[in-house]
Amino acid sequence: MRWLVFFIALIAATAQAQWQIEDSTTSADLRGISSVGNGIAWASGTNGTVLRTEDGGFEWQPCIVPPGAERLDFRGIQGFDANTAIVMSSGKGDLSRLYKTTDGCQTWKLVFTNPDGDGFWDAVVAHAGKGFIVGDPVGGRFAIFSSMDSGFEAWNRFGELSDFKHFRYQPSPYEGEELFAASNSSAIGSPAAGLILATGGSEGAFLSYGIWTEHGTEGYPAAEFAKVRLPLARGKSAGAFSLACTERKFFRPSLKCVTVGGDYLFPDSPNGTAAYSPDARRHWRRAQTPPHGYRSAVAYDAATKTWITVGPNGTDISTDDGRNWRALHPNPELHESPDSDRNWNALSLPFVVGPKGRIGKLDPPAQFSAPAR
């Protein structure tokens, strides 16, 4: 009996483990986070802010602000190692830019500026030497730019490169449809699997994705994009804000994907905040027990087969591939701050970032081993 009581107490404590707040040395609002591994991570935010850690978050080092970027809002960042990263700003027209560093953020190079005066970039995706930048619709199409350059310094409008001319058309937006630049996770992709966009707006939430076929050692796009409706909140300030899948090979039938969102103007409403796909993104179902509010980011922890999602009013996890979510709460025994579960924008496990310089680290990662209750 004593063993049973101890075991139940251990599970309860584990299920409550949360985020350990770290000293970011900045008051900027943070929306970009990229965990490279081996203790290396990059973060980004307002006022041209870029941060870097090489020791698992024990110390976050402020980077040199890129020239002319003092007022830019860096919504997306992708780190590759301790010295190399690209960072994307979001803003109208030429306020959307892409910078690159190769010397641990001591210097920066401006590699691409938005050529669309009415455009607005929402996400940057980079993997295995290829990348995409995705923005709000311009001229009746989503603004998509691609780079086949391993240094991410040569960018072209999607479809102009010979590698992408196999597409018959690009995903066409509905009236008012757009992406949200809340966490740099409204678009995901890889060279082998293509590009997936999660959107929202007055007509509802949608998923647009390209189906790729293999060609030699690289992935090339097939004939067209597919578009499916997502069972999420609907409205000008609502829809899908973040998307994650169990792996990068999106064409596998066994692939599982989760999307989260809601209405950011009603952060405490649980209506339409999460959906899941058990069959490689083709069919989507509304979560049976949703997160308890609007969520801006979601991530998958492969080691524990657990999904985690964050937003202004809290953190939730799912251990059944997005069907049911339960709230996590701070654990005083782990010396966690009473508000460590909330006020978050973006995820790249084990790190999370939020407004006013908030950075947290999962503490401990073993929390995900707790079964759903």
C-alpha positions as CSV (number, residue, x, y, z in Angstrom):
1,M,0.0,0.0,0.0
2,R,2.8,2.4,0.8
3,W,4.4,1.7,-2.5
4,L,1.1,2.4,-4.3
5,V,0.6,5.7,-2.5
6,F,4.2,6.7,-3.4
7,F,3.7,5.7,-7.0
8,I,0.5,7.8,-7.3
9,A,2.1,10.8,-5.7
10,L,5.1,10.5,-8.0
11,I,2.8,10.4,-11.1
12,A,0.9,13.5,-9.8
13,A,4.1,15.4,-9.2
14,T,5.5,14.4,-12.6
15,A,2.3,15.5,-14.4
16,Q,2.6,18.9,-12.8
17,A,6.2,19.6,-13.8
18,Q,6.4,22.7,-15.9
19,W,8.8,25.4,-17.2
20,Q,11.8,26.7,-15.4
21,I,12.1,30.5,-16.1
22,E,15.5,31.6,-17.3
23,D,17.3,34.9,-17.4
24,S,17.1,36.2,-21.0
25,T,18.8,39.5,-20.3
26,T,16.2,41.3,-22.5
27,S,12.8,42.9,-22.2
28,A,12.0,42.4,-25.9
29,D,8.9,40.4,-26.9
30,L,10.1,37.0,-28.2
31,R,8.4,35.0,-30.9
32,G,11.3,33.1,-32.5
33,I,13.0,30.1,-30.9
34,S,15.2,27.4,-32.5
35,S,16.7,24.6,-30.5
36,V,19.7,23.1,-32.4
37,G,20.6,20.5,-29.8
38,N,23.6,19.8,-27.7
39,G,22.7,22.8,-25.5
40,I,22.6,25.3,-28.5
41,A,19.6,27.4,-29.1
42,W,18.7,30.8,-30.7
43,A,15.8,33.2,-29.9
44,S,14.5,36.3,-31.5
45,G,12.1,39.2,-31.0
46,T,11.3,42.9,-31.3
47,N,13.8,45.7,-31.7
48,G,16.1,43.5,-33.7
49,T,16.7,41.2,-30.8
50,V,18.6,37.9,-31.2
51,L,19.8,35.8,-28.4
52,R,22.0,32.7,-28.3
53,T,22.9,30.0,-25.7
54,E,25.6,27.4,-25.9
55,D,25.1,25.8,-22.5
56,G,21.5,24.7,-22.5
57,G,20.0,28.0,-21.4
58,F,22.2,28.7,-18.3
59,E,23.3,31.8,-20.0
60,W,21.6,33.7,-22.9
61,Q,24.0,35.9,-24.8
62,P,22.7,39.1,-26.5
63,C,23.7,39.2,-30.2
64,I,24.9,42.2,-32.2
65,V,21.8,43.9,-33.8
66,P,21.9,43.5,-37.5
67,P,22.6,46.9,-39.3
68,G,19.4,48.8,-39.8
69,A,17.3,46.3,-37.9
70,E,16.9,48.2,-34.6
71,R,13.2,48.5,-35.1
72,L,12.5,45.2,-36.8
73,D,10.4,42.5,-35.3
74,F,12.2,39.2,-35.7
75,R,9.3,36.6,-35.7
76,G,11.3,33.6,-37.0
77,I,14.7,32.2,-36.5
78,Q,16.5,29.0,-37.6
79,G,19.7,28.0,-36.1
80,F,22.0,25.4,-37.6
81,D,24.9,25.3,-35.1
82,A,26.5,27.5,-32.5
83,N,27.8,30.0,-35.2
84,T,25.3,29.8,-38.0
85,A,21.7,31.0,-38.1
86,I,19.1,32.9,-40.2
87,V,16.6,35.3,-38.8
88,M,13.4,36.7,-40.4
89,S,11.6,39.9,-39.6
90,S,7.9,40.4,-40.2
91,G,6.4,43.7,-41.3
92,K,4.8,45.4,-44.3
93,G,6.9,45.5,-47.5
94,D,10.6,45.9,-47.0
95,L,10.2,45.5,-43.2
96,S,10.2,41.8,-43.9
97,R,13.8,40.8,-44.3
98,L,16.2,37.8,-43.8
99,Y,19.6,38.1,-42.2
100,K,22.3,35.5,-41.8
101,T,25.3,35.1,-39.4
102,T,28.2,32.6,-39.7
103,D,30.3,33.9,-36.8
104,G,28.1,33.4,-33.7
105,C,26.1,36.6,-34.4
106,Q,29.0,39.0,-34.2
107,T,28.2,40.1,-37.7
108,W,25.1,39.8,-39.9
109,K,24.5,39.8,-43.7
110,L,21.2,41.0,-45.2
111,V,20.5,38.2,-47.7
112,F,16.9,38.9,-48.8
113,T,14.3,41.7,-48.6
114,N,10.6,41.3,-49.4
115,P,10.1,42.5,-53.0
116,D,6.3,42.9,-52.4
117,G,5.4,46.4,-51.2
118,D,2.1,45.0,-49.8
119,G,3.6,41.8,-48.5
120,F,4.1,40.5,-45.0
121,W,6.2,37.5,-44.1
122,D,4.9,35.0,-41.6
123,A,7.3,32.1,-41.4
124,V,10.7,30.8,-42.5
125,V,11.4,27.1,-43.0
126,A,14.9,25.7,-43.5
127,H,16.2,22.2,-43.5
128,A,18.9,20.2,-45.2
129,G,20.2,23.1,-47.3
130,K,16.8,24.2,-48.7
131,G,14.3,26.7,-47.4
132,F,11.0,28.5,-47.8
133,I,9.7,31.9,-46.7
134,V,5.9,32.2,-46.6
135,G,3.9,35.3,-46.4
136,D,0.3,36.7,-46.6
137,P,-1.4,36.7,-50.0
138,V,-0.2,39.1,-52.6
139,G,-1.9,39.4,-56.0
140,G,-4.3,36.5,-55.2
141,R,-1.6,34.1,-54.2
142,F,0.3,33.3,-51.0
143,A,3.7,34.9,-51.2
144,I,6.2,32.0,-51.2
145,F,9.9,32.2,-51.8
146,S,12.3,29.3,-52.0
147,S,16.0,28.7,-51.7
148,M,17.9,25.8,-53.1
149,D,21.2,27.3,-52.0
150,S,22.7,25.5,-49.0
151,G,23.9,28.9,-47.7
152,F,20.4,30.3,-47.8
153,E,21.6,33.4,-49.6
154,A,19.9,33.0,-53.0
155,W,16.1,33.3,-52.9
156,N,13.5,33.2,-55.7
157,R,9.8,33.5,-55.9
158,F,8.3,30.0,-55.7
159,G,7.8,28.5,-59.1
160,E,10.6,30.5,-60.8
161,L,13.2,27.9,-60.1
162,S,13.2,24.9,-62.5
163,D,13.0,22.6,-59.5
164,F,9.5,23.9,-58.7
165,K,8.0,24.3,-62.2
166,H,6.3,20.9,-61.9
167,F,3.6,22.6,-59.9
168,R,0.4,23.3,-62.0
169,Y,-0.6,25.9,-59.5
170,Q,0.2,27.4,-56.1
171,P,-2.3,27.3,-53.2
172,S,-4.9,30.0,-53.8
173,P,-6.3,31.8,-50.7
174,Y,-9.9,32.3,-50.0
175,E,-11.2,35.8,-49.4
176,G,-9.6,37.0,-46.1
177,E,-7.4,33.9,-45.7
178,E,-4.0,34.5,-44.2
179,L,-1.2,33.0,-42.2
180,F,-0.4,34.1,-38.6
181,A,3.1,35.1,-37.6
182,A,2.6,34.2,-34.0
183,S,5.3,31.5,-33.5
184,N,7.0,30.8,-36.9
185,S,5.1,27.5,-37.0
186,S,2.2,28.2,-39.3
187,A,4.3,26.6,-42.1
188,I,6.4,23.5,-41.9
189,G,8.3,21.5,-44.6
190,S,11.4,19.7,-45.7
191,P,13.1,18.9,-49.1
192,A,11.7,15.3,-49.0
193,A,8.2,16.2,-48.0
194,G,7.2,19.6,-49.4
195,L,5.5,22.5,-47.8
196,I,2.4,22.7,-45.6
197,L,0.6,25.9,-44.7
198,A,-1.9,26.3,-41.8
199,T,-4.2,29.3,-42.2
200,G,-7.2,31.2,-40.8
201,G,-9.6,34.0,-41.5
202,S,-13.3,34.8,-41.9
203,E,-13.9,31.8,-44.2
204,G,-12.3,29.4,-41.6
205,A,-9.1,27.5,-41.1
206,F,-7.4,25.5,-43.9
207,L,-4.4,23.4,-44.6
208,S,-2.6,23.6,-48.0
209,Y,0.1,21.1,-48.8
210,G,2.1,20.0,-51.8
211,I,2.6,16.3,-52.6
212,W,6.1,15.5,-53.6
213,T,7.6,12.6,-55.5
214,E,11.2,11.4,-55.2
215,H,13.7,12.2,-57.9
216,G,17.3,11.0,-57.4
217,T,18.5,12.1,-53.9
218,E,16.2,15.1,-53.7
219,G,12.5,15.7,-53.4
220,Y,10.6,17.4,-56.2
221,P,7.0,18.5,-56.2
222,A,4.2,16.6,-57.9
223,A,1.4,18.1,-59.8
224,E,-0.4,20.3,-57.4
225,F,-1.3,21.5,-53.9
226,A,-4.2,20.0,-52.0
227,K,-6.4,22.1,-49.6
228,V,-8.5,20.8,-46.7
229,R,-10.7,22.5,-44.1
230,L,-9.6,22.4,-40.5
231,P,-12.2,22.2,-37.7
232,L,-10.9,25.2,-35.8
233,A,-12.2,28.6,-34.8
234,R,-13.4,30.9,-37.6
235,G,-13.0,34.7,-37.8
236,K,-10.7,37.5,-38.8
237,S,-8.5,36.9,-35.7
238,A,-9.0,33.1,-35.6
239,G,-7.9,29.9,-37.3
240,A,-4.8,27.7,-37.3
241,F,-1.8,29.4,-35.7
242,S,0.7,26.4,-35.5
243,L,1.2,23.0,-37.0
244,A,3.5,20.1,-36.1
245,C,3.8,16.5,-37.3
246,T,5.5,13.4,-35.8
247,E,8.3,13.6,-38.5
248,R,9.3,15.4,-41.6
249,K,8.3,12.7,-44.1
250,F,4.8,14.0,-44.6
251,F,3.8,11.4,-47.2
252,R,3.8,8.5,-44.8
253,P,0.3,7.1,-44.1
254,S,1.2,6.5,-40.5
255,L,2.2,10.2,-40.0
256,K,0.3,12.0,-37.3
257,C,-0.2,15.8,-37.3
258,V,-1.7,18.3,-34.8
259,T,-2.7,21.9,-35.4
260,V,-3.6,24.5,-32.7
261,G,-5.1,28.0,-32.7
262,G,-8.4,29.6,-31.8
263,D,-9.1,33.3,-31.6
264,Y,-6.3,35.4,-30.2
265,L,-8.8,38.2,-29.3
266,F,-10.6,35.7,-27.0
267,P,-7.6,33.9,-25.4
268,D,-9.6,32.1,-22.7
269,S,-12.1,30.5,-25.1
270,P,-11.4,26.7,-25.7
271,N,-13.6,26.6,-28.8
272,G,-11.9,25.4,-31.9
273,T,-8.4,25.5,-30.4
274,A,-7.0,22.1,-31.6
275,A,-7.4,19.4,-34.2
276,Y,-5.6,16.2,-35.1
277,S,-4.9,14.1,-38.2
278,P,-4.2,10.4,-37.8
279,D,-3.5,9.7,-41.5
280,A,-0.9,12.0,-43.0
281,R,-2.9,15.3,-42.9
282,R,-5.7,14.3,-45.2
283,H,-8.5,14.0,-42.6
284,W,-8.8,16.3,-39.6
285,R,-10.9,15.9,-36.4
286,R,-11.6,18.4,-33.7
287,A,-10.0,17.6,-30.4
288,Q,-12.4,15.8,-28.0
289,T,-11.0,17.6,-25.0
290,P,-9.4,20.8,-26.3
291,P,-6.7,23.0,-24.8
292,H,-8.2,25.5,-22.3
293,G,-7.7,28.6,-24.5
294,Y,-6.1,30.0,-27.6
295,R,-2.8,28.4,-28.5
296,S,-0.1,29.9,-30.6
297,A,2.4,27.0,-30.8
298,V,2.5,23.2,-30.7
299,A,5.4,20.8,-30.7
300,Y,5.9,17.0,-30.6
301,D,8.4,15.3,-28.2
302,A,9.3,12.0,-30.0
303,A,11.1,10.5,-27.0
304,T,7.9,10.5,-24.9
305,K,5.4,10.6,-27.8
306,T,3.8,13.6,-26.2
307,W,2.4,16.9,-27.7
308,I,2.8,20.2,-25.9
309,T,1.0,23.4,-26.7
310,V,1.3,26.9,-25.2
311,G,-0.5,30.2,-25.2
312,P,-1.3,33.3,-23.1
313,N,-3.3,31.5,-20.5
314,G,-1.4,28.3,-20.1
315,T,0.2,25.1,-21.2
316,D,-1.5,21.8,-22.2
317,I,-0.2,18.4,-23.2
318,S,-1.7,15.4,-25.1
319,T,-0.5,11.8,-24.8
320,D,-3.0,10.4,-27.4
321,D,-2.0,12.3,-30.5
322,G,-4.1,15.4,-30.0
323,R,-7.4,13.8,-29.2
324,N,-7.4,15.0,-25.6
325,W,-5.5,17.7,-23.8
326,R,-4.9,18.4,-20.1
327,A,-3.5,21.5,-18.5
328,L,-0.2,21.5,-16.8
329,H,0.4,23.6,-13.7
330,P,3.6,24.8,-11.9
331,N,5.1,22.6,-9.3
332,P,6.3,24.5,-6.2
333,E,8.5,21.5,-5.3
334,L,10.6,22.2,-8.4
335,H,10.9,25.9,-7.5
336,E,8.8,26.9,-10.5
337,S,7.3,30.3,-10.8
338,P,3.5,30.5,-10.1
339,D,3.0,31.8,-13.6
340,S,5.5,29.5,-15.4
341,D,2.7,27.8,-17.3
342,R,1.5,30.9,-19.1
343,N,2.4,33.9,-21.2
344,W,4.1,32.0,-23.9
345,N,4.3,32.5,-27.7
346,A,6.6,29.9,-29.4
347,L,8.1,26.5,-28.8
348,S,11.2,24.6,-29.8
349,L,11.7,21.9,-27.2
350,P,13.0,22.1,-24.6
351,F,12.7,25.9,-24.8
352,V,9.7,28.2,-24.9
353,V,9.6,32.0,-25.3
354,G,7.1,34.8,-24.7
355,P,6.6,38.5,-24.2
356,K,8.9,40.8,-22.2
357,G,11.9,38.6,-22.6
358,R,10.3,35.4,-21.1
359,I,12.3,32.2,-21.8
360,G,11.5,28.9,-20.2
361,K,13.0,25.4,-20.3
362,L,11.2,22.2,-19.8
363,D,11.8,21.0,-16.2
364,P,12.1,18.1,-16.2
365,P,11.6,16.5,-19.6
366,A,10.5,13.3,-17.8
367,Q,7.1,15.0,-17.1
368,F,5.8,13.6,-20.3
369,S,6.0,10.1,-19.1
370,A,2.9,10.6,-17.0
371,P,-0.2,8.9,-18.4
372,A,-3.3,11.0,-19.3
373,R,-5.8,11.2,-16.5
